[in-house]
Amino acid sequence: MLLTPTPHAEIGNSGDPALDAQTYAVAETGQLNKANDDKATGFAIINGCEARDAQIRAHLDRPWYRRLLPG
């Protein structure tokens, strides 16, 4: 889902150009919201991984004798 591009909205053909422009704008806003949600989800995953890695790095950077203790 994060690697799939969010497609643009479809332009309708109702016969009324003003109505088509309005419905397209509303639909395009929905597509923008989907794209922003994908980006926020991606950054949340990255931040979670970085926090996990920092915790592991701190655990490994302890003196060798401290590594023998749990936690």
N, CA, C and O atoms as a MOPAC input file, in Angstrom:
PM7 MOZYME 1SCF
protein

 N      0.82000 1    -1.18300 1     0.00000 1
 C      0.00000 1     0.00000 1     0.00000 1
 C      0.87200 1     1.25800 1     0.00000 1
 O      0.55100 1     2.22100 1    -0.69600 1
 N      1.95000 1     1.27100 1     0.75200 1
 C      2.77200 1     2.47400 1     0.82800 1
 C      3.55000 1     2.72100 1    -0.45800 1
 O      3.88300 1     3.86600 1    -0.76300 1
 N      3.84400 1     1.67700 1    -1.21300 1
 C      4.59500 1     1.85400 1    -2.44600 1
 C      3.69400 1     2.07600 1    -3.65400 1
 O      4.18200 1     2.44300 1    -4.72300 1
 N      2.41000 1     1.86300 1    -3.50700 1
 C      1.46600 1     2.04300 1    -4.60000 1
 C      1.07000 1     3.51100 1    -4.69600 1
 O      0.59500 1     4.08200 1    -3.71400 1
 N      1.25700 1     4.13500 1    -5.86200 1
 C      0.85300 1     5.53300 1    -5.98700 1
 C     -0.66400 1     5.68500 1    -5.86500 1
 O     -1.42000 1     4.83300 1    -6.33000 1
 N     -1.09200 1     6.75800 1    -5.24800 1
 C     -2.52100 1     7.04500 1    -5.14200 1
 C     -2.98500 1     7.66700 1    -6.45000 1
 O     -2.46700 1     8.71100 1    -6.84800 1
 N     -3.95700 1     7.04500 1    -7.13200 1
 C     -4.39100 1     7.58900 1    -8.42900 1
 C     -5.19300 1     8.87000 1    -8.25500 1
 O     -5.78000 1     9.11900 1    -7.20200 1
 N     -5.20300 1     9.66900 1    -9.30400 1
 C     -6.01500 1    10.88300 1    -9.29500 1
 C     -7.47900 1    10.51400 1    -9.45200 1
 O     -7.80900 1     9.40500 1    -9.87100 1
 N     -8.34300 1    11.43700 1    -9.11800 1
 C     -9.78200 1    11.22400 1    -9.25900 1
 C    -10.15800 1    11.22900 1   -10.73800 1
 O     -9.46800 1    11.81100 1   -11.57500 1
 N    -11.26000 1    10.56900 1   -11.03100 1
 C    -11.78200 1    10.52300 1   -12.40200 1
 C    -12.62000 1    11.77800 1   -12.66500 1
 O    -13.36400 1    12.23400 1   -11.79700 1
 N    -12.48900 1    12.32000 1   -13.85600 1
 C    -13.31500 1    13.46100 1   -14.25400 1
 C    -14.59400 1    12.90800 1   -14.86500 1
 O    -14.56100 1    12.13700 1   -15.82400 1
 N    -15.72300 1    13.31600 1   -14.29000 1
 C    -17.00900 1    12.82800 1   -14.76900 1
 C    -17.47000 1    13.56700 1   -16.01800 1
 O    -16.87900 1    14.56900 1   -16.42100 1
 N    -18.52900 1    13.05600 1   -16.61600 1
 C    -19.09700 1    13.68300 1   -17.79900 1
 C    -20.61500 1    13.65700 1   -17.66500 1
 O    -21.30200 1    12.87800 1   -18.32600 1
 N    -21.11900 1    14.52300 1   -16.79800 1
 C    -22.56000 1    14.57000 1   -16.54400 1
 C    -23.28900 1    15.48400 1   -17.52100 1
 O    -24.51900 1    15.51400 1   -17.54500 1
 N    -22.55000 1    16.21300 1   -18.31200 1
 C    -23.17200 1    17.17400 1   -19.22100 1
 C    -23.13000 1    18.59400 1   -18.67200 1
 O    -23.33200 1    19.55300 1   -19.41700 1
 N    -22.87400 1    18.73400 1   -17.39500 1
 C    -22.77200 1    20.04700 1   -16.75900 1
 C    -21.32000 1    20.25500 1   -16.33500 1
 O    -20.88100 1    19.68000 1   -15.33900 1
 N    -20.57200 1    21.07100 1   -17.07700 1
 C    -19.14400 1    21.24900 1   -16.77200 1
 C    -18.87800 1    21.78200 1   -15.36400 1
 O    -17.89000 1    21.40100 1   -14.73600 1
 N    -19.74600 1    22.65400 1   -14.86800 1
 C    -19.54300 1    23.21400 1   -13.52900 1
 C    -19.70400 1    22.11100 1   -12.47400 1
 O    -18.92400 1    22.04300 1   -11.52500 1
 N    -20.70300 1    21.26000 1   -12.63700 1
 C    -20.91700 1    20.15700 1   -11.70500 1
 C    -19.76000 1    19.16500 1   -11.78700 1
 O    -19.30000 1    18.65600 1   -10.76500 1
 N    -19.29200 1    18.89100 1   -13.00400 1
 C    -18.15800 1    17.97100 1   -13.17400 1
 C    -16.91800 1    18.49900 1   -12.46600 1
 O    -16.18700 1    17.73500 1   -11.83500 1
 N    -16.67800 1    19.81300 1   -12.56900 1
 C    -15.51000 1    20.41500 1   -11.91200 1
 C    -15.63500 1    20.31500 1   -10.39600 1
 O    -14.65500 1    20.04000 1    -9.70300 1
 N    -16.83600 1    20.53600 1    -9.88600 1
 C    -17.03900 1    20.45800 1    -8.43300 1
 C    -16.87100 1    19.03500 1    -7.92000 1
 O    -16.21000 1    18.81900 1    -6.90500 1
 N    -17.45500 1    18.06800 1    -8.60200 1
 C    -17.33300 1    16.67800 1    -8.13500 1
 C    -15.89700 1    16.18400 1    -8.27700 1
 O    -15.42400 1    15.39500 1    -7.46000 1
 N    -15.21100 1    16.64600 1    -9.31100 1
 C    -13.80200 1    16.27000 1    -9.46800 1
 C    -12.97500 1    16.83600 1    -8.30800 1
 O    -12.13300 1    16.13400 1    -7.74900 1
 N    -13.21000 1    18.08600 1    -7.94800 1
 C    -12.44700 1    18.71900 1    -6.86300 1
 C    -12.67600 1    17.99100 1    -5.54300 1
 O    -11.73200 1    17.78100 1    -4.78200 1
 N    -13.90900 1    17.60900 1    -5.26600 1
 C    -14.20300 1    16.88500 1    -4.03300 1
 C    -13.52200 1    15.51000 1    -4.05400 1
 O    -12.93900 1    15.08700 1    -3.05600 1
 N    -13.59900 1    14.82500 1    -5.18600 1
 C    -12.97800 1    13.50100 1    -5.29600 1
 C    -11.45300 1    13.60000 1    -5.20200 1
 O    -10.81300 1    12.74000 1    -4.59600 1
 N    -10.87600 1    14.63300 1    -5.79000 1
 C     -9.41800 1    14.80400 1    -5.73500 1
 C     -8.95900 1    15.08100 1    -4.30000 1
 O     -7.88200 1    14.64300 1    -3.89700 1
 N     -9.76900 1    15.80200 1    -3.53900 1
 C     -9.45500 1    16.03200 1    -2.12800 1
 C     -9.42900 1    14.71200 1    -1.36700 1
 O     -8.57800 1    14.51200 1    -0.50000 1
 N    -10.34900 1    13.81700 1    -1.68500 1
 C    -10.35800 1    12.50100 1    -1.06000 1
 C     -9.09700 1    11.71800 1    -1.39400 1
 O     -8.54300 1    11.03900 1    -0.53000 1
 N     -8.64200 1    11.80500 1    -2.63500 1
 C     -7.42000 1    11.11300 1    -3.03400 1
 C     -6.21200 1    11.70300 1    -2.30900 1
 O     -5.30100 1    10.96800 1    -1.92700 1
 N     -6.19700 1    13.01900 1    -2.11900 1
 C     -5.11300 1    13.66200 1    -1.38100 1
 C     -5.09200 1    13.18300 1     0.07300 1
 O     -4.02500 1    12.95900 1     0.64300 1
 N     -6.26800 1    13.02900 1     0.66100 1
 C     -6.34000 1    12.52100 1     2.03100 1
 C     -5.77900 1    11.10600 1     2.11900 1
 O     -5.08300 1    10.77500 1     3.07900 1
 N     -6.07500 1    10.26900 1     1.12800 1
 C     -5.52100 1     8.90800 1     1.11000 1
 C     -3.99800 1     8.94000 1     1.02100 1
 O     -3.31300 1     8.20400 1     1.73000 1
 N     -3.47400 1     9.79800 1     0.14500 1
 C     -2.02400 1     9.89500 1    -0.01900 1
 C     -1.35800 1    10.40100 1     1.26300 1
 O     -0.30200 1     9.89800 1     1.64900 1
 N     -1.95800 1    11.37900 1     1.91900 1
 C     -1.40600 1    11.89500 1     3.16900 1
 C     -1.43900 1    10.83800 1     4.27100 1
 O     -0.51500 1    10.76400 1     5.08100 1
 N     -2.49100 1    10.02300 1     4.30800 1
 C     -2.57700 1     8.95400 1     5.29900 1
 C     -1.48300 1     7.91800 1     5.05600 1
 O     -0.86900 1     7.43500 1     6.00700 1
 N     -1.23300 1     7.57300 1     3.79500 1
 C     -0.15700 1     6.63000 1     3.47500 1
 C      1.19200 1     7.16900 1     3.94000 1
 O      2.00900 1     6.42900 1     4.48900 1
 N      1.41900 1     8.46400 1     3.71700 1
 C      2.68700 1     9.07100 1     4.12400 1
 C      2.83100 1     9.07300 1     5.64700 1
 O      3.90400 1     8.77100 1     6.16900 1
 N      1.76800 1     9.40700 1     6.34700 1
 C      1.81400 1     9.41500 1     7.81300 1
 C      2.06100 1     8.00600 1     8.35600 1
 O      2.81000 1     7.83100 1     9.31700 1
 N      1.43500 1     7.01100 1     7.74400 1
 C      1.64500 1     5.63100 1     8.16500 1
 C      3.09000 1     5.22000 1     7.94700 1
 O      3.69100 1     4.57300 1     8.80500 1
 N      3.64800 1     5.59100 1     6.80800 1
 C      5.04800 1     5.26200 1     6.52000 1
 C      5.99700 1     5.87900 1     7.53000 1
 O      6.91600 1     5.21200 1     8.00500 1
 N      5.78700 1     7.13700 1     7.86100 1
 C      6.66300 1     7.79500 1     8.83300 1
 C      6.48300 1     7.20800 1    10.23200 1
 O      7.44600 1     7.14100 1    10.99600 1
 N      5.27900 1     6.78600 1    10.57800 1
 C      5.06000 1     6.15500 1    11.88200 1
 C      5.82700 1     4.83400 1    11.96100 1
 O      6.40900 1     4.51400 1    12.99700 1
 N      5.82600 1     4.08000 1    10.88300 1
 C      6.57600 1     2.81900 1    10.85000 1
 C      8.07000 1     3.09200 1    10.97800 1
 O      8.76200 1     2.42400 1    11.74600 1
 N      8.56500 1     4.06700 1    10.23200 1
 C      9.99100 1     4.40500 1    10.27400 1
 C     10.39200 1     4.87100 1    11.67400 1
 O     11.42200 1     4.44200 1    12.19500 1
 N      9.59800 1     5.73400 1    12.28100 1
 C      9.91100 1     6.21700 1    13.63100 1
 C      9.90200 1     5.08600 1    14.64800 1
 O     10.74300 1     5.05700 1    15.54700 1
 N      8.96500 1     4.15500 1    14.51900 1
 C      8.93000 1     3.01000 1    15.41900 1
 C     10.16900 1     2.13300 1    15.27200 1
 O     10.72000 1     1.65700 1    16.26500 1
 N     10.60300 1     1.92200 1    14.03900 1
 C     11.81200 1     1.12500 1    13.80000 1
 C     13.05200 1     1.82600 1    14.34200 1
 O     13.93200 1     1.17800 1    14.90900 1
 N     13.13000 1     3.13800 1    14.17200 1
 C     14.27800 1     3.87300 1    14.68400 1
 C     14.32900 1     3.84300 1    16.20800 1
 O     15.41300 1     3.74600 1    16.78300 1
 N     13.17900 1     3.92400 1    16.87100 1
 C     13.14700 1     3.84600 1    18.33200 1
 C     13.57900 1     2.45900 1    18.79600 1
 O     14.32900 1     2.33200 1    19.76400 1
 N     13.11100 1     1.42700 1    18.11300 1
 C     13.51300 1     0.05900 1    18.44600 1
 C     15.00800 1    -0.12600 1    18.25900 1
 O     15.67300 1    -0.71500 1    19.11100 1
 N     15.54500 1     0.37500 1    17.14400 1
 C     16.97800 1     0.25300 1    16.87300 1
 C     17.81600 1     1.00600 1    17.90800 1
 O     18.87600 1     0.53100 1    18.31600 1
 N     17.33800 1     2.18200 1    18.33200 1
 C     18.07400 1     2.94500 1    19.34800 1
 C     18.10600 1     2.19400 1    20.67200 1
 O     19.11600 1     2.21700 1    21.37400 1
 N     17.02100 1     1.53800 1    21.01300 1
 C     16.97200 1     0.76200 1    22.24900 1
 C     17.94200 1    -0.42000 1    22.16600 1
 O     18.64700 1    -0.70800 1    23.13300 1
 N     17.98300 1    -1.09000 1    21.04400 1
 C     18.90500 1    -2.21700 1    20.87200 1
 C     20.35100 1    -1.72900 1    20.89200 1
 O     21.21800 1    -2.36900 1    21.48900 1
 N     20.61000 1    -0.59200 1    20.23700 1
 C     21.96800 1    -0.03300 1    20.21400 1
 C     22.43300 1     0.32400 1    21.61800 1
 O     23.58500 1     0.07300 1    21.97400 1
 N     21.54400 1     0.91000 1    22.42000 1
 C     21.88800 1     1.26000 1    23.80000 1
 C     22.18000 1     0.00000 1    24.60900 1
 O     23.07200 1    -0.00400 1    25.45700 1
 N     21.43500 1    -1.05900 1    24.34800 1
 C     21.66900 1    -2.31600 1    25.04700 1
 C     23.02700 1    -2.90500 1    24.66500 1
 O     23.73200 1    -3.44200 1    25.51900 1
 N     23.39300 1    -2.80700 1    23.39700 1
 C     24.66100 1    -3.36900 1    22.93000 1
 C     25.86900 1    -2.51600 1    23.31300 1
 O     26.98600 1    -3.02700 1    23.38700 1
 N     25.65800 1    -1.22900 1    23.55500 1
 C     26.76400 1    -0.33700 1    23.88600 1
 C     27.17300 1    -0.41800 1    25.35600 1
 O     28.12700 1     0.24100 1    25.77100 1
 N     26.46200 1    -1.21700 1    26.14000 1
 C     26.82200 1    -1.36100 1    27.54900 1
 C     28.15100 1    -2.11900 1    27.66300 1
 O     28.53200 1    -2.83000 1    26.73300 1
 N     28.84500 1    -1.98100 1    28.76800 1
 C     30.06500 1    -2.76800 1    28.97400 1
 C     29.74200 1    -4.26400 1    28.90800 1
 O     28.61800 1    -4.68400 1    29.18500 1
 N     30.73400 1    -5.04500 1    28.54100 1
 C     30.49600 1    -6.47400 1    28.31600 1
 C     29.93300 1    -7.18100 1    29.53500 1
 O     29.11100 1    -8.08600 1    29.39400 1
 N     30.36100 1    -6.78400 1    30.73500 1
 C     29.87500 1    -7.45300 1    31.93700 1
 C     28.43600 1    -7.10700 1    32.23600 1
 O     27.74300 1    -7.89100 1    32.88500 1
 N     27.96100 1    -5.95300 1    31.78200 1
 C     26.55600 1    -5.58000 1    31.97900 1
 C     25.64500 1    -6.34400 1    31.02500 1
 O     24.45800 1    -6.52000 1    31.30000 1
 N     26.20400 1    -6.79900 1    29.90000 1
 C     25.40300 1    -7.54700 1    28.94000 1
 C     25.00800 1    -8.90600 1    29.47600 1
 O     24.07600 1    -9.52300 1    28.96100 1
 N     25.69100 1    -9.38300 1    30.49000 1
 C     25.37200 1   -10.67600 1    31.07100 1
 C     24.10600 1   -10.61800 1    31.92300 1
 O     23.47400 1   -11.64000 1    32.19100 1
 N     23.74700 1    -9.40500 1    32.34200 1
 C     22.55800 1    -9.23500 1    33.17900 1
 C     21.32600 1    -9.10100 1    32.27900 1
 O     21.43200 1    -8.58200 1    31.16800 1
 N     20.18000 1    -9.55400 1    32.73700 1
 C     18.97200 1    -9.38400 1    31.92300 1
 C     18.58600 1    -7.90600 1    31.81000 1
 O     18.85600 1    -7.10400 1    32.70300 1
 N     17.96000 1    -7.57900 1    30.70800 1
 C     17.46700 1    -6.20600 1    30.50100 1
 C     18.51400 1    -5.36000 1    29.99800 1
 O     18.28800 1    -4.17300 1    29.76300 1

